[in-house]
Amino acid sequence: MLQSKFLKMMATAVLGVGCLLLAMNISLAENNLNLKKSGVETSVKSYWQSPFSFSGGQLDGTKVSASALQLDSTKLYAGFDSLGRYNGGAYYYGSYTTDVIPVAFTEAIPSWQANTPPGTWTEIEMSALVNGVWTKWYTLGAWMEGNQPFERHSIVGQSDADGYVATDTLILDKSATAVKARVNLYTNDPAITPTLRKFGITFSNGTDKAGVVPSNGQTSALDVPKRSQMVFPDGGEVWCSPTSTSMVMAYWANVTGNSAWNIPVPTVVDGVWDYRYDGAGNWPFNTAYASSFGLDGKVVRMSSLAEVQQWTAAGVPVIASIAYKKGALDNSPIPSTDGHLLVIRGFDAAGNVLTNDPAAASDEAVTITYNRAQLEKAWLDNSNGTTYLIYPQGWTTPAGNGHW
């Protein structure tokens, strides 16, 4: 039966846990300060993934079916979109709230793997523990595969004294010591449910400096299909992210024989477009799109290209977010950019980076080799190592190091 839901406030953390988290944060801060004094810039990065079958945490109007999260039609909550954020009318919903996740961070980016039949959508929220006090819930976008019952979009206007949401990234003014995440599932029809397979959050505190970690010697040259964003008039010049996503999906189509993953660039653009941001560069919208076809997809932040080498050596091309000023990246088809994404498909014996850069003027011209030091700087200095990882479920991936 339907229930009316009262607003639920997060429980205050147990004093002992709060003291432990505070001590952890002080220890991390002191360690970072010592490293900075020694001339080495450092960061603390980590990746958290939802537990198997969503064990732990709290289910409200949701259930676990075949290890995935769905709405429970017998316990749904009724809501009305009085703010015009969603469908402008009545809907039903449920949620899953994690346990407290102890982690030191100032920035967090969620990503998720879900399927949303027409009339359903998903949303992820986060609340951080800062100086012993929980922040409000910040919302990291309303997402669905299509554009019904409304257009997918990020959520603007969330700034307060604790931080803000920059399209797809929660940015805090001060370091947090813990976080809780809440996944909301929505539907127009109680008989139809979205399905969430898993979700994760990449956390960062500080930035990494390029050139600190040398090449690990791993070489690879993955045969990623070549696709240029520039061959598409009327908007292609800003389609770097979906073009890169399209290339990686097509690569997996060739590797596995699953032709459903070979999707034209304009179709991917339609599937990732953020109608509030008015662009196709929303990071988790891109990985969520790939995941909706059954691939594993997530956004992570890495600390060096040596980490990327592990992935390309495992047969996984990665998508990197970069930016650079004029003259800072030799061989680039565009002189400078405030934000760009490209596919890293391998490394040569010298450790330089083999890419498919969608900014090239033609499909054949996208294969470009970049100087390792220059590309690593463009990546770490500007997106803090932000990377899309997209690969088939069950694919053998590098051993986890806490960053993925």
C-alpha positions as CSV (number, residue, x, y, z in Angstrom):
1,M,0.0,0.0,0.0
2,L,1.1,3.6,-0.5
3,Q,2.5,5.6,2.3
4,S,2.9,9.4,2.8
5,K,6.5,10.0,3.6
6,F,7.7,12.5,6.2
7,L,11.1,14.2,5.7
8,K,13.8,12.1,7.2
9,M,16.8,13.7,8.7
10,M,20.1,11.9,8.9
11,A,20.9,10.6,12.3
12,T,23.7,12.3,14.1
13,A,26.9,10.2,14.0
14,V,27.9,8.5,17.2
15,L,30.4,10.6,19.2
16,G,33.0,7.9,19.2
17,V,32.8,7.5,15.4
18,G,32.9,11.2,14.9
19,C,36.1,11.5,17.0
20,L,37.6,8.6,15.0
21,L,36.8,10.3,11.7
22,L,38.1,13.6,13.0
23,A,41.4,12.0,14.0
24,M,41.6,10.3,10.6
25,N,41.2,13.6,8.9
26,I,43.8,15.4,11.0
27,S,46.2,12.6,10.3
28,L,45.6,12.9,6.6
29,A,46.0,16.6,6.7
30,E,49.3,16.4,8.6
31,N,50.6,13.9,6.2
32,N,49.7,16.1,3.2
33,L,51.2,19.1,4.9
34,N,54.5,17.3,5.4
35,L,54.5,16.2,1.8
36,K,53.8,19.7,0.6
37,K,56.7,21.0,2.8
38,S,59.0,18.5,1.1
39,G,58.0,19.9,-2.3
40,V,55.8,17.1,-3.4
41,E,52.1,17.9,-4.1
42,T,49.8,15.1,-3.2
43,S,46.2,14.1,-3.0
44,V,44.1,11.5,-1.3
45,K,41.8,9.8,-3.8
46,S,39.5,6.9,-3.3
47,Y,36.6,5.0,-4.9
48,W,33.6,3.6,-3.0
49,Q,31.2,1.1,-4.6
50,S,27.8,0.1,-3.4
51,P,27.9,-3.2,-1.5
52,F,26.8,-6.4,-3.2
53,S,23.0,-6.8,-3.2
54,F,22.9,-3.4,-1.4
55,S,23.5,-5.0,1.9
56,G,23.6,-2.6,4.9
57,G,22.1,0.8,4.6
58,Q,18.3,1.4,4.6
59,L,15.6,0.5,2.1
60,D,12.6,2.8,2.0
61,G,10.0,1.8,-0.6
62,T,12.6,-0.3,-2.4
63,K,13.7,-3.9,-2.6
64,V,16.6,-6.0,-3.8
65,S,15.8,-8.3,-6.7
66,A,18.5,-10.4,-8.4
67,S,21.1,-8.3,-6.6
68,A,19.7,-5.1,-8.1
69,L,17.7,-2.3,-6.5
70,Q,14.1,-1.8,-7.6
71,L,11.0,-0.1,-6.3
72,D,8.8,-2.2,-4.0
73,S,5.2,-1.7,-5.3
74,T,3.8,-2.6,-1.9
75,K,5.7,0.1,0.0
76,L,5.9,3.0,-2.4
77,Y,5.8,6.7,-1.4
78,A,3.6,9.2,-3.2
79,G,5.0,12.6,-4.1
80,F,4.1,15.7,-6.1
81,D,6.6,17.8,-8.1
82,S,5.6,21.2,-6.7
83,L,9.0,22.7,-7.7
84,G,8.9,21.6,-11.3
85,R,12.1,19.6,-11.0
86,Y,10.7,16.4,-12.5
87,N,7.5,15.7,-14.3
88,G,5.4,18.6,-13.0
89,G,2.9,16.3,-11.4
90,A,2.3,13.2,-9.2
91,Y,4.8,10.4,-9.0
92,Y,5.8,7.4,-6.8
93,Y,9.2,6.8,-5.3
94,G,11.5,4.9,-3.0
95,S,15.1,5.2,-1.8
96,Y,18.2,3.4,-0.5
97,T,20.4,5.2,1.9
98,T,23.9,4.0,2.6
99,D,25.5,3.6,6.0
100,V,28.0,6.3,7.0
101,I,31.1,6.1,4.7
102,P,34.2,7.3,6.4
103,V,36.3,9.2,3.8
104,A,38.2,12.5,3.7
105,F,37.3,14.6,0.7
106,T,36.5,18.0,-0.7
107,E,35.2,16.7,-4.1
108,A,32.9,13.8,-5.0
109,I,31.6,12.5,-8.3
110,P,28.9,9.7,-8.3
111,S,28.3,7.4,-11.2
112,W,25.7,4.6,-11.6
113,Q,24.5,1.7,-13.7
114,A,20.8,1.6,-14.2
115,N,18.0,0.9,-16.6
116,T,15.0,3.2,-16.7
117,P,11.9,2.1,-18.6
118,P,9.8,5.0,-20.0
119,G,8.2,7.0,-17.2
120,T,10.9,6.2,-14.6
121,W,14.1,7.9,-13.5
122,T,16.8,7.9,-10.9
123,E,18.6,10.4,-8.7
124,I,21.6,10.3,-6.4
125,E,22.1,12.6,-3.4
126,M,24.9,13.1,-0.9
127,S,25.3,14.6,2.6
128,A,28.8,15.2,4.0
129,L,30.0,15.4,7.6
130,V,32.0,18.6,7.9
131,N,33.4,19.7,11.3
132,G,31.1,17.2,13.0
133,V,27.9,18.5,11.3
134,W,26.0,16.9,8.4
135,T,25.4,19.2,5.4
136,K,22.1,19.3,3.6
137,W,21.4,16.7,0.8
138,Y,23.0,17.8,-2.5
139,T,21.4,16.3,-5.6
140,L,23.6,15.1,-8.5
141,G,21.2,15.1,-11.4
142,A,18.0,13.5,-12.5
143,W,18.7,10.7,-15.0
144,M,16.9,8.4,-17.4
145,E,17.7,6.6,-20.6
146,G,15.2,8.6,-22.8
147,N,13.6,11.9,-22.3
148,Q,10.2,10.9,-20.8
149,P,8.5,12.0,-18.7
150,F,10.9,15.0,-18.8
151,E,14.4,15.8,-20.0
152,R,17.3,14.5,-18.0
153,H,19.3,17.2,-16.3
154,S,21.7,18.3,-13.6
155,I,20.4,20.3,-10.7
156,V,21.4,24.0,-10.4
157,G,21.0,26.5,-7.5
158,Q,22.3,24.3,-4.7
159,S,25.1,26.5,-3.3
160,D,25.3,27.2,0.4
161,A,27.9,27.8,3.1
162,D,29.2,24.3,2.9
163,G,29.7,23.9,-0.9
164,Y,28.0,23.6,-4.2
165,V,27.3,21.2,-7.1
166,A,29.2,21.9,-10.4
167,T,27.0,20.0,-12.8
168,D,28.2,16.5,-11.8
169,T,30.6,17.2,-9.0
170,L,30.0,18.0,-5.3
171,I,32.6,20.6,-4.2
172,L,32.9,21.4,-0.5
173,D,34.5,24.5,1.0
174,K,36.1,22.4,3.7
175,S,37.2,18.8,3.9
176,A,34.6,16.3,5.0
177,T,35.4,13.2,7.1
178,A,32.4,11.1,6.1
179,V,29.5,11.0,3.7
180,K,26.1,9.3,3.2
181,A,24.6,8.7,-0.2
182,R,20.9,8.2,-1.1
183,V,19.6,6.7,-4.3
184,N,16.1,7.7,-5.2
185,L,14.1,5.7,-7.7
186,Y,11.0,7.3,-9.3
187,T,8.1,6.1,-11.5
188,N,4.9,7.5,-12.9
189,D,3.3,4.0,-12.8
190,P,3.5,1.9,-9.6
191,A,3.7,-1.2,-11.8
192,I,6.9,-0.1,-13.6
193,T,10.3,0.2,-11.8
194,P,13.7,1.5,-12.7
195,T,16.5,-1.0,-11.9
196,L,19.9,0.1,-10.4
197,R,22.6,-2.5,-10.7
198,K,25.2,-0.6,-8.7
199,F,26.6,2.9,-8.1
200,G,29.9,4.3,-6.9
201,I,31.5,7.6,-5.8
202,T,35.0,8.8,-6.6
203,F,36.4,11.1,-3.8
204,S,39.4,13.4,-3.9
205,N,41.1,15.7,-1.4
206,G,43.8,17.8,-3.1
207,T,45.4,17.3,-6.5
208,D,48.3,15.2,-7.9
209,K,51.3,16.7,-9.6
210,A,52.3,15.5,-13.1
211,G,55.6,13.8,-13.6
212,V,56.0,12.3,-10.2
213,V,55.2,8.7,-11.1
214,P,57.2,7.3,-14.1
215,S,56.0,5.0,-16.8
216,N,55.6,1.4,-15.6
217,G,56.9,0.1,-18.9
218,Q,53.6,-1.5,-20.0
219,T,52.9,-1.0,-23.8
220,S,49.7,-1.5,-25.7
221,A,48.0,-0.2,-28.9
222,L,44.3,-1.1,-28.8
223,D,42.4,-1.0,-32.0
224,V,39.8,1.5,-31.1
225,P,37.5,2.6,-34.0
226,K,38.3,6.1,-35.2
227,R,35.6,8.8,-34.9
228,S,35.9,12.5,-35.2
229,Q,33.5,15.0,-33.6
230,M,34.4,17.6,-36.1
231,V,32.7,15.8,-39.1
232,F,29.3,16.7,-37.6
233,P,28.0,20.2,-38.4
234,D,25.8,22.2,-36.0
235,G,27.3,21.1,-32.7
236,G,30.0,18.5,-33.3
237,E,32.7,20.8,-32.1
238,V,31.4,20.3,-28.5
239,W,30.8,16.6,-28.8
240,C,34.1,15.3,-27.5
241,S,32.7,13.3,-24.6
242,P,29.9,11.4,-26.5
243,T,32.3,10.8,-29.4
244,S,34.8,9.3,-27.1
245,T,32.1,7.2,-25.4
246,S,30.9,6.1,-28.9
247,M,34.5,5.0,-29.8
248,V,35.0,3.0,-26.7
249,M,31.6,1.3,-27.0
250,A,32.3,0.5,-30.7
251,Y,35.7,-1.0,-29.6
252,W,33.8,-3.4,-27.2
253,A,31.3,-4.2,-30.0
254,N,34.2,-5.4,-32.1
255,V,36.0,-7.2,-29.3
256,T,32.9,-9.1,-28.1
257,G,30.8,-9.3,-31.3
258,N,27.9,-7.4,-29.6
259,S,26.9,-5.1,-32.5
260,A,24.4,-3.4,-30.2
261,W,27.3,-1.5,-28.6
262,N,28.3,0.1,-32.0
263,I,26.3,3.3,-31.8
264,P,26.6,6.3,-34.0
265,V,27.9,9.5,-32.4
266,P,24.7,11.6,-32.8
267,T,22.7,8.8,-31.1
268,V,25.1,8.8,-28.1
269,V,24.8,12.6,-28.0
270,D,21.0,12.3,-27.6
271,G,21.4,9.7,-24.9
272,V,23.8,11.7,-22.7
273,W,22.6,15.3,-23.2
274,D,22.1,17.3,-20.0
275,Y,19.3,19.7,-20.8
276,R,20.1,22.0,-17.8
277,Y,23.8,22.1,-18.5
278,D,22.9,22.3,-22.2
279,G,25.8,20.0,-23.2
280,A,26.9,16.4,-23.7
281,G,29.9,16.6,-21.3
282,N,28.2,15.5,-18.0
283,W,30.7,12.8,-16.9
284,P,28.4,10.3,-15.2
285,F,25.7,10.8,-17.8
286,N,28.1,9.4,-20.3
287,T,29.1,6.3,-18.3
288,A,25.4,5.8,-17.3
289,Y,24.5,5.7,-21.0
290,A,27.1,3.0,-21.7
291,S,26.0,1.1,-18.7
292,S,22.4,1.1,-19.8
293,F,23.4,-1.2,-22.6
294,G,24.9,-3.7,-20.1
295,L,28.4,-2.5,-19.9
296,D,30.1,-1.6,-16.6
297,G,30.8,2.1,-16.6
298,K,32.0,4.5,-13.9
299,V,33.8,7.8,-13.3
300,V,37.0,7.6,-11.3
301,R,40.0,9.9,-10.5
302,M,43.4,8.5,-11.0
303,S,46.8,9.8,-9.8
304,S,49.1,9.1,-12.7
305,L,49.3,7.8,-16.3
306,A,51.0,4.7,-14.8
307,E,47.6,3.8,-13.5
308,V,46.0,4.2,-17.0
309,Q,48.8,2.0,-18.4
310,Q,47.5,-0.9,-16.2
311,W,44.0,-0.5,-17.8
312,T,45.2,-0.3,-21.4
313,A,47.5,-3.3,-20.8
314,A,44.4,-5.2,-19.6
315,G,42.7,-4.4,-23.0
316,V,40.5,-1.5,-21.7
317,P,40.7,1.9,-23.4
318,V,40.0,4.8,-21.1
319,I,38.5,8.2,-21.6
320,A,40.5,11.1,-20.0
321,S,39.3,14.7,-19.3
322,I,41.9,17.3,-20.1
323,A,42.5,21.0,-20.6
324,Y,45.5,23.0,-21.7
325,K,46.7,26.4,-22.8
326,K,48.1,27.4,-26.2
327,G,51.4,25.6,-26.9
328,A,51.1,23.2,-23.9
329,L,50.2,20.1,-25.9
330,D,52.2,19.3,-29.0
331,N,50.4,17.7,-31.9
332,S,46.9,18.7,-30.7
333,P,44.5,19.5,-33.5
334,I,43.1,22.4,-31.4
335,P,45.4,25.1,-30.0
336,S,43.9,25.2,-26.5
337,T,40.8,24.1,-24.6
338,D,39.0,24.8,-21.3
339,G,37.8,21.2,-21.3
340,H,38.1,18.2,-23.7
341,L,37.9,14.4,-23.6
342,L,39.8,11.9,-25.6
343,V,40.4,8.1,-25.7
344,I,43.7,6.7,-24.4
345,R,44.2,3.5,-26.3
346,G,47.8,2.6,-25.2
347,F,51.4,3.6,-24.7
348,D,54.6,3.2,-26.7
349,A,58.0,2.0,-25.5
350,A,59.0,5.5,-24.5
351,G,55.9,5.8,-22.3
352,N,54.2,8.4,-24.6
353,V,50.4,8.2,-25.0
354,L,48.5,6.7,-27.9
355,T,45.2,8.4,-28.3
356,N,42.1,8.7,-30.4
357,D,41.5,12.4,-30.2
358,P,38.0,13.3,-31.5
359,A,39.0,16.9,-32.0
360,A,40.9,15.8,-35.2
361,A,39.4,17.1,-38.5
362,S,38.6,13.6,-39.8
363,D,38.1,10.1,-38.6
364,E,41.4,8.9,-40.1
365,A,43.3,11.8,-38.3
366,V,42.2,11.0,-34.8
367,T,45.1,8.6,-34.0
368,I,47.6,11.0,-32.3
369,T,50.6,10.3,-30.0
370,Y,51.1,12.8,-27.2
371,N,54.1,13.5,-25.1
372,R,53.6,11.8,-21.8
373,A,54.6,14.7,-19.6
374,Q,52.4,17.2,-21.5
375,L,49.3,15.0,-21.5
376,E,49.6,14.0,-17.9
377,K,49.8,17.7,-16.9
378,A,46.8,18.5,-19.0
379,W,44.9,15.7,-17.3
380,L,46.0,16.0,-13.7
381,D,46.2,19.8,-13.5
382,N,42.7,20.4,-14.9
383,S,40.4,17.6,-14.1
384,N,42.4,16.0,-11.3
385,G,42.8,12.8,-13.2
386,T,39.1,12.3,-14.1
387,T,38.6,9.2,-16.2
388,Y,35.7,7.1,-17.7
389,L,36.1,3.4,-17.3
390,I,33.8,1.4,-19.6
391,Y,34.1,-2.3,-20.2
392,P,32.0,-5.5,-20.3
393,Q,30.7,-7.1,-17.1
394,G,33.1,-9.8,-16.1
395,W,36.1,-8.4,-17.9
396,T,39.4,-9.0,-16.1
397,T,40.5,-5.6,-14.8
398,P,43.6,-4.4,-12.9
399,A,43.7,-5.2,-9.2
400,G,42.0,-2.4,-7.2
401,N,44.3,0.1,-5.6
402,G,41.5,2.2,-4.0
403,H,41.1,4.5,-7.0
404,W,38.6,2.2,-8.8
